[in-house]
Amino acid sequence: MEISTLTVYHCLAFVWYFFVCYSITIVRTEDQPSEVFLYGGQWKYLTVLNLVLQAVFYGVSFLADVLRLIKKLRCVKCVISSRDLLFSVLAFPVSTFVSVSFWALYSYNRELVYPRSLDGIIPLWLNHAMHTAVLPFAFLEIFATPHRYPAKKKGLILLGFASFVYISWVLWIYSVTGEWVYPLFALFSPVGLAAFFAGSLAIIVCFYSFGEFLNRMIW
């Protein structure tokens, strides 16, 4: 893809994710059911954190494109390295995990991840913006531009660390409120929950490896 076209694409993607993030923040709190958005607000949900992550990634990508256009070579190398690290370790595997896991659980029993009470608060388009559109955006990015993946060990350590931080955040919220971020977690024993988190980590690692494979095959 031509650099000018890529610049426009990344700019539009950044604006889109910024708009979606803004739309989440203006959801009317007085209409929220009691079990939703307690301690931690929207920031306890991986879906919302992923939207912020995507906005940051496309903002960095847009900056890298602009620097390439104006030939700021000293700055662009650092920005491109940051862009590639963000995409490979977080943006692609997390967005893929969010979309696939959400719709799989939603199809099985939506009350486990997205209670019907949310239908009157979050419009349908916003639900799909959060959980559906993120997947084609992730794959389109792979086809749009090559990304330099870090060494396998480094990439997996960073991904594992990010996963550990989020799991710790989920457990902290439960320790404070006695409520799980997702109703699904209440179904598990402590051992079962540990196994679920381990399985989720294995899945997201697979998505990381799949993104690396696609990037290598295409570019």
PEZI-V547707 format. One record per residue. N is the residue number from 1. RES is the residue in one letter. PHI is phi in whole degrees, 0 to 359 (none if undefined). BURIAL is # if it has 24 or more other C-alpha atoms within 12 Angstrom, else .. D_FIRST is the distance of its C-alpha to the first C-alpha in whole Angstrom. Layout:
n=N res=RES phi=PHI burial=BURIAL d_first=D_FIRST
n=N res=RES phi=PHI burial=BURIAL d_first=D_FIRST
This chain:
n=1 res=M phi=none burial=. d_first=0
n=2 res=E phi=301 burial=. d_first=4
n=3 res=I phi=299 burial=. d_first=6
n=4 res=S phi=293 burial=. d_first=8
n=5 res=T phi=294 burial=. d_first=7
n=6 res=L phi=296 burial=# d_first=6
n=7 res=T phi=298 burial=# d_first=10
n=8 res=V phi=297 burial=. d_first=11
n=9 res=Y phi=299 burial=# d_first=10
n=10 res=H phi=294 burial=# d_first=12
n=11 res=C phi=296 burial=# d_first=14
n=12 res=L phi=295 burial=. d_first=15
n=13 res=A phi=295 burial=# d_first=15
n=14 res=F phi=298 burial=# d_first=18
n=15 res=V phi=299 burial=. d_first=20
n=16 res=W phi=300 burial=# d_first=20
n=17 res=Y phi=291 burial=# d_first=21
n=18 res=F phi=297 burial=# d_first=24
n=19 res=F phi=296 burial=. d_first=25
n=20 res=V phi=295 burial=# d_first=26
n=21 res=C phi=300 burial=# d_first=27
n=22 res=Y phi=296 burial=. d_first=29
n=23 res=S phi=298 burial=# d_first=30
n=24 res=I phi=293 burial=# d_first=32
n=25 res=T phi=290 burial=. d_first=34
n=26 res=I phi=262 burial=. d_first=36
n=27 res=V phi=301 burial=. d_first=37
n=28 res=R phi=290 burial=. d_first=41
n=29 res=T phi=295 burial=. d_first=42
n=30 res=E phi=290 burial=. d_first=46
n=31 res=D phi=264 burial=. d_first=44
n=32 res=Q phi=281 burial=. d_first=43
n=33 res=P phi=297 burial=. d_first=45
n=34 res=S phi=300 burial=. d_first=48
n=35 res=E phi=275 burial=. d_first=46
n=36 res=V phi=248 burial=# d_first=42
n=37 res=F phi=59 burial=# d_first=41
n=38 res=L phi=279 burial=. d_first=44
n=39 res=Y phi=297 burial=. d_first=44
n=40 res=G phi=93 burial=. d_first=40
n=41 res=G phi=56 burial=. d_first=39
n=42 res=Q phi=293 burial=# d_first=36
n=43 res=W phi=282 burial=# d_first=35
n=44 res=K phi=267 burial=# d_first=36
n=45 res=Y phi=265 burial=# d_first=34
n=46 res=L phi=299 burial=# d_first=31
n=47 res=T phi=302 burial=# d_first=29
n=48 res=V phi=289 burial=# d_first=30
n=49 res=L phi=299 burial=# d_first=29
n=50 res=N phi=295 burial=# d_first=26
n=51 res=L phi=298 burial=# d_first=25
n=52 res=V phi=295 burial=# d_first=25
n=53 res=L phi=301 burial=# d_first=23
n=54 res=Q phi=294 burial=# d_first=20
n=55 res=A phi=297 burial=# d_first=21
n=56 res=V phi=295 burial=# d_first=21
n=57 res=F phi=299 burial=# d_first=18
n=58 res=Y phi=289 burial=# d_first=16
n=59 res=G phi=295 burial=# d_first=18
n=60 res=V phi=294 burial=# d_first=18
n=61 res=S phi=296 burial=# d_first=14
n=62 res=F phi=297 burial=# d_first=14
n=63 res=L phi=298 burial=# d_first=17
n=64 res=A phi=298 burial=# d_first=15
n=65 res=D phi=296 burial=# d_first=12
n=66 res=V phi=296 burial=# d_first=15
n=67 res=L phi=296 burial=. d_first=16
n=68 res=R phi=293 burial=# d_first=14
n=69 res=L phi=294 burial=. d_first=14
n=70 res=I phi=267 burial=. d_first=17
n=71 res=K phi=61 burial=. d_first=18
n=72 res=K phi=271 burial=. d_first=20
n=73 res=L phi=295 burial=. d_first=20
n=74 res=R phi=294 burial=. d_first=23
n=75 res=C phi=281 burial=. d_first=22
n=76 res=V phi=294 burial=# d_first=18
n=77 res=K phi=298 burial=. d_first=19
n=78 res=C phi=293 burial=. d_first=21
n=79 res=V phi=292 burial=# d_first=19
n=80 res=I phi=295 burial=# d_first=16
n=81 res=S phi=298 burial=. d_first=19
n=82 res=S phi=295 burial=# d_first=20
n=83 res=R phi=300 burial=# d_first=17
n=84 res=D phi=295 burial=# d_first=17
n=85 res=L phi=293 burial=# d_first=20
n=86 res=L phi=300 burial=# d_first=20
n=87 res=F phi=292 burial=# d_first=18
n=88 res=S phi=292 burial=# d_first=19
n=89 res=V phi=275 burial=# d_first=23
n=90 res=L phi=236 burial=# d_first=23
n=91 res=A phi=301 burial=# d_first=20
n=92 res=F phi=286 burial=# d_first=19
n=93 res=P phi=296 burial=# d_first=23
n=94 res=V phi=289 burial=# d_first=25
n=95 res=S phi=296 burial=# d_first=23
n=96 res=T phi=295 burial=# d_first=23
n=97 res=F phi=297 burial=# d_first=27
n=98 res=V phi=301 burial=# d_first=27
n=99 res=S phi=293 burial=# d_first=26
n=100 res=V phi=293 burial=# d_first=28
n=101 res=S phi=292 burial=# d_first=31
n=102 res=F phi=298 burial=# d_first=31
n=103 res=W phi=288 burial=. d_first=31
n=104 res=A phi=293 burial=. d_first=33
n=105 res=L phi=289 burial=. d_first=36
n=106 res=Y phi=298 burial=. d_first=36
n=107 res=S phi=292 burial=. d_first=36
n=108 res=Y phi=284 burial=. d_first=39
n=109 res=N phi=197 burial=. d_first=41
n=110 res=R phi=300 burial=. d_first=39
n=111 res=E phi=296 burial=. d_first=42
n=112 res=L phi=285 burial=. d_first=41
n=113 res=V phi=229 burial=# d_first=38
n=114 res=Y phi=212 burial=# d_first=38
n=115 res=P phi=304 burial=. d_first=41
n=116 res=R phi=300 burial=. d_first=42
n=117 res=S phi=298 burial=. d_first=43
n=118 res=L phi=282 burial=# d_first=39
n=119 res=D phi=298 burial=. d_first=39
n=120 res=G phi=276 burial=. d_first=41
n=121 res=I phi=250 burial=# d_first=39
n=122 res=I phi=256 burial=# d_first=35
n=123 res=P phi=297 burial=. d_first=34
n=124 res=L phi=301 burial=. d_first=32
n=125 res=W phi=297 burial=. d_first=29
n=126 res=L phi=288 burial=# d_first=29
n=127 res=N phi=300 burial=# d_first=30
n=128 res=H phi=289 burial=. d_first=27
n=129 res=A phi=296 burial=# d_first=25
n=130 res=M phi=280 burial=# d_first=26
n=131 res=H phi=244 burial=# d_first=27
n=132 res=T phi=250 burial=# d_first=24
n=133 res=A phi=297 burial=# d_first=21
n=134 res=V phi=297 burial=# d_first=20
n=135 res=L phi=288 burial=# d_first=20
n=136 res=P phi=297 burial=. d_first=17
n=137 res=F phi=299 burial=# d_first=15
n=138 res=A phi=297 burial=# d_first=16
n=139 res=F phi=287 burial=# d_first=15
n=140 res=L phi=298 burial=. d_first=11
n=141 res=E phi=297 burial=# d_first=11
n=142 res=I phi=297 burial=# d_first=11
n=143 res=F phi=283 burial=. d_first=9
n=144 res=A phi=281 burial=# d_first=6
n=145 res=T phi=205 burial=# d_first=7
n=146 res=P phi=286 burial=# d_first=10
n=147 res=H phi=231 burial=# d_first=13
n=148 res=R phi=273 burial=# d_first=17
n=149 res=Y phi=280 burial=# d_first=19
n=150 res=P phi=287 burial=# d_first=23
n=151 res=A phi=304 burial=. d_first=26
n=152 res=K phi=308 burial=. d_first=27
n=153 res=K phi=298 burial=. d_first=30
n=154 res=K phi=297 burial=. d_first=29
n=155 res=G phi=299 burial=# d_first=26
n=156 res=L phi=290 burial=# d_first=29
n=157 res=I phi=296 burial=. d_first=31
n=158 res=L phi=295 burial=. d_first=29
n=159 res=L phi=296 burial=# d_first=28
n=160 res=G phi=296 burial=# d_first=32
n=161 res=F phi=295 burial=. d_first=33
n=162 res=A phi=298 burial=# d_first=31
n=163 res=S phi=295 burial=# d_first=33
n=164 res=F phi=298 burial=. d_first=36
n=165 res=V phi=298 burial=. d_first=36
n=166 res=Y phi=292 burial=# d_first=35
n=167 res=I phi=298 burial=# d_first=38
n=168 res=S phi=297 burial=. d_first=40
n=169 res=W phi=296 burial=. d_first=39
n=170 res=V phi=298 burial=# d_first=40
n=171 res=L phi=292 burial=# d_first=43
n=172 res=W phi=296 burial=. d_first=44
n=173 res=I phi=300 burial=# d_first=44
n=174 res=Y phi=295 burial=. d_first=46
n=175 res=S phi=294 burial=. d_first=49
n=176 res=V phi=275 burial=. d_first=49
n=177 res=T phi=256 burial=. d_first=49
n=178 res=G phi=76 burial=. d_first=50
n=179 res=E phi=242 burial=# d_first=47
n=180 res=W phi=279 burial=# d_first=44
n=181 res=V phi=302 burial=# d_first=40
n=182 res=Y phi=242 burial=# d_first=40
n=183 res=P phi=307 burial=. d_first=43
n=184 res=L phi=306 burial=# d_first=42
n=185 res=F phi=295 burial=# d_first=43
n=186 res=A phi=291 burial=. d_first=47
n=187 res=L phi=281 burial=. d_first=47
n=188 res=F phi=262 burial=. d_first=47
n=189 res=S phi=284 burial=. d_first=50
n=190 res=P phi=305 burial=. d_first=49
n=191 res=V phi=292 burial=. d_first=48
n=192 res=G phi=297 burial=. d_first=46
n=193 res=L phi=292 burial=. d_first=44
n=194 res=A phi=299 burial=. d_first=43
n=195 res=A phi=294 burial=. d_first=42
n=196 res=F phi=296 burial=. d_first=40
n=197 res=F phi=297 burial=# d_first=38
n=198 res=A phi=296 burial=. d_first=38
n=199 res=G phi=296 burial=. d_first=37
n=200 res=S phi=296 burial=# d_first=34
n=201 res=L phi=297 burial=# d_first=33
n=202 res=A phi=297 burial=. d_first=33
n=203 res=I phi=293 burial=# d_first=31
n=204 res=I phi=291 burial=# d_first=28
n=205 res=V phi=295 burial=# d_first=28
n=206 res=C phi=297 burial=. d_first=27
n=207 res=F phi=294 burial=# d_first=24
n=208 res=Y phi=300 burial=# d_first=23
n=209 res=S phi=295 burial=# d_first=24
n=210 res=F phi=294 burial=# d_first=22
n=211 res=G phi=296 burial=# d_first=19
n=212 res=E phi=297 burial=# d_first=19
n=213 res=F phi=297 burial=. d_first=20
n=214 res=L phi=298 burial=# d_first=17
n=215 res=N phi=300 burial=# d_first=15
n=216 res=R phi=291 burial=. d_first=17
n=217 res=M phi=292 burial=. d_first=17
n=218 res=I phi=280 burial=. d_first=13
n=219 res=W phi=248 burial=. d_first=12
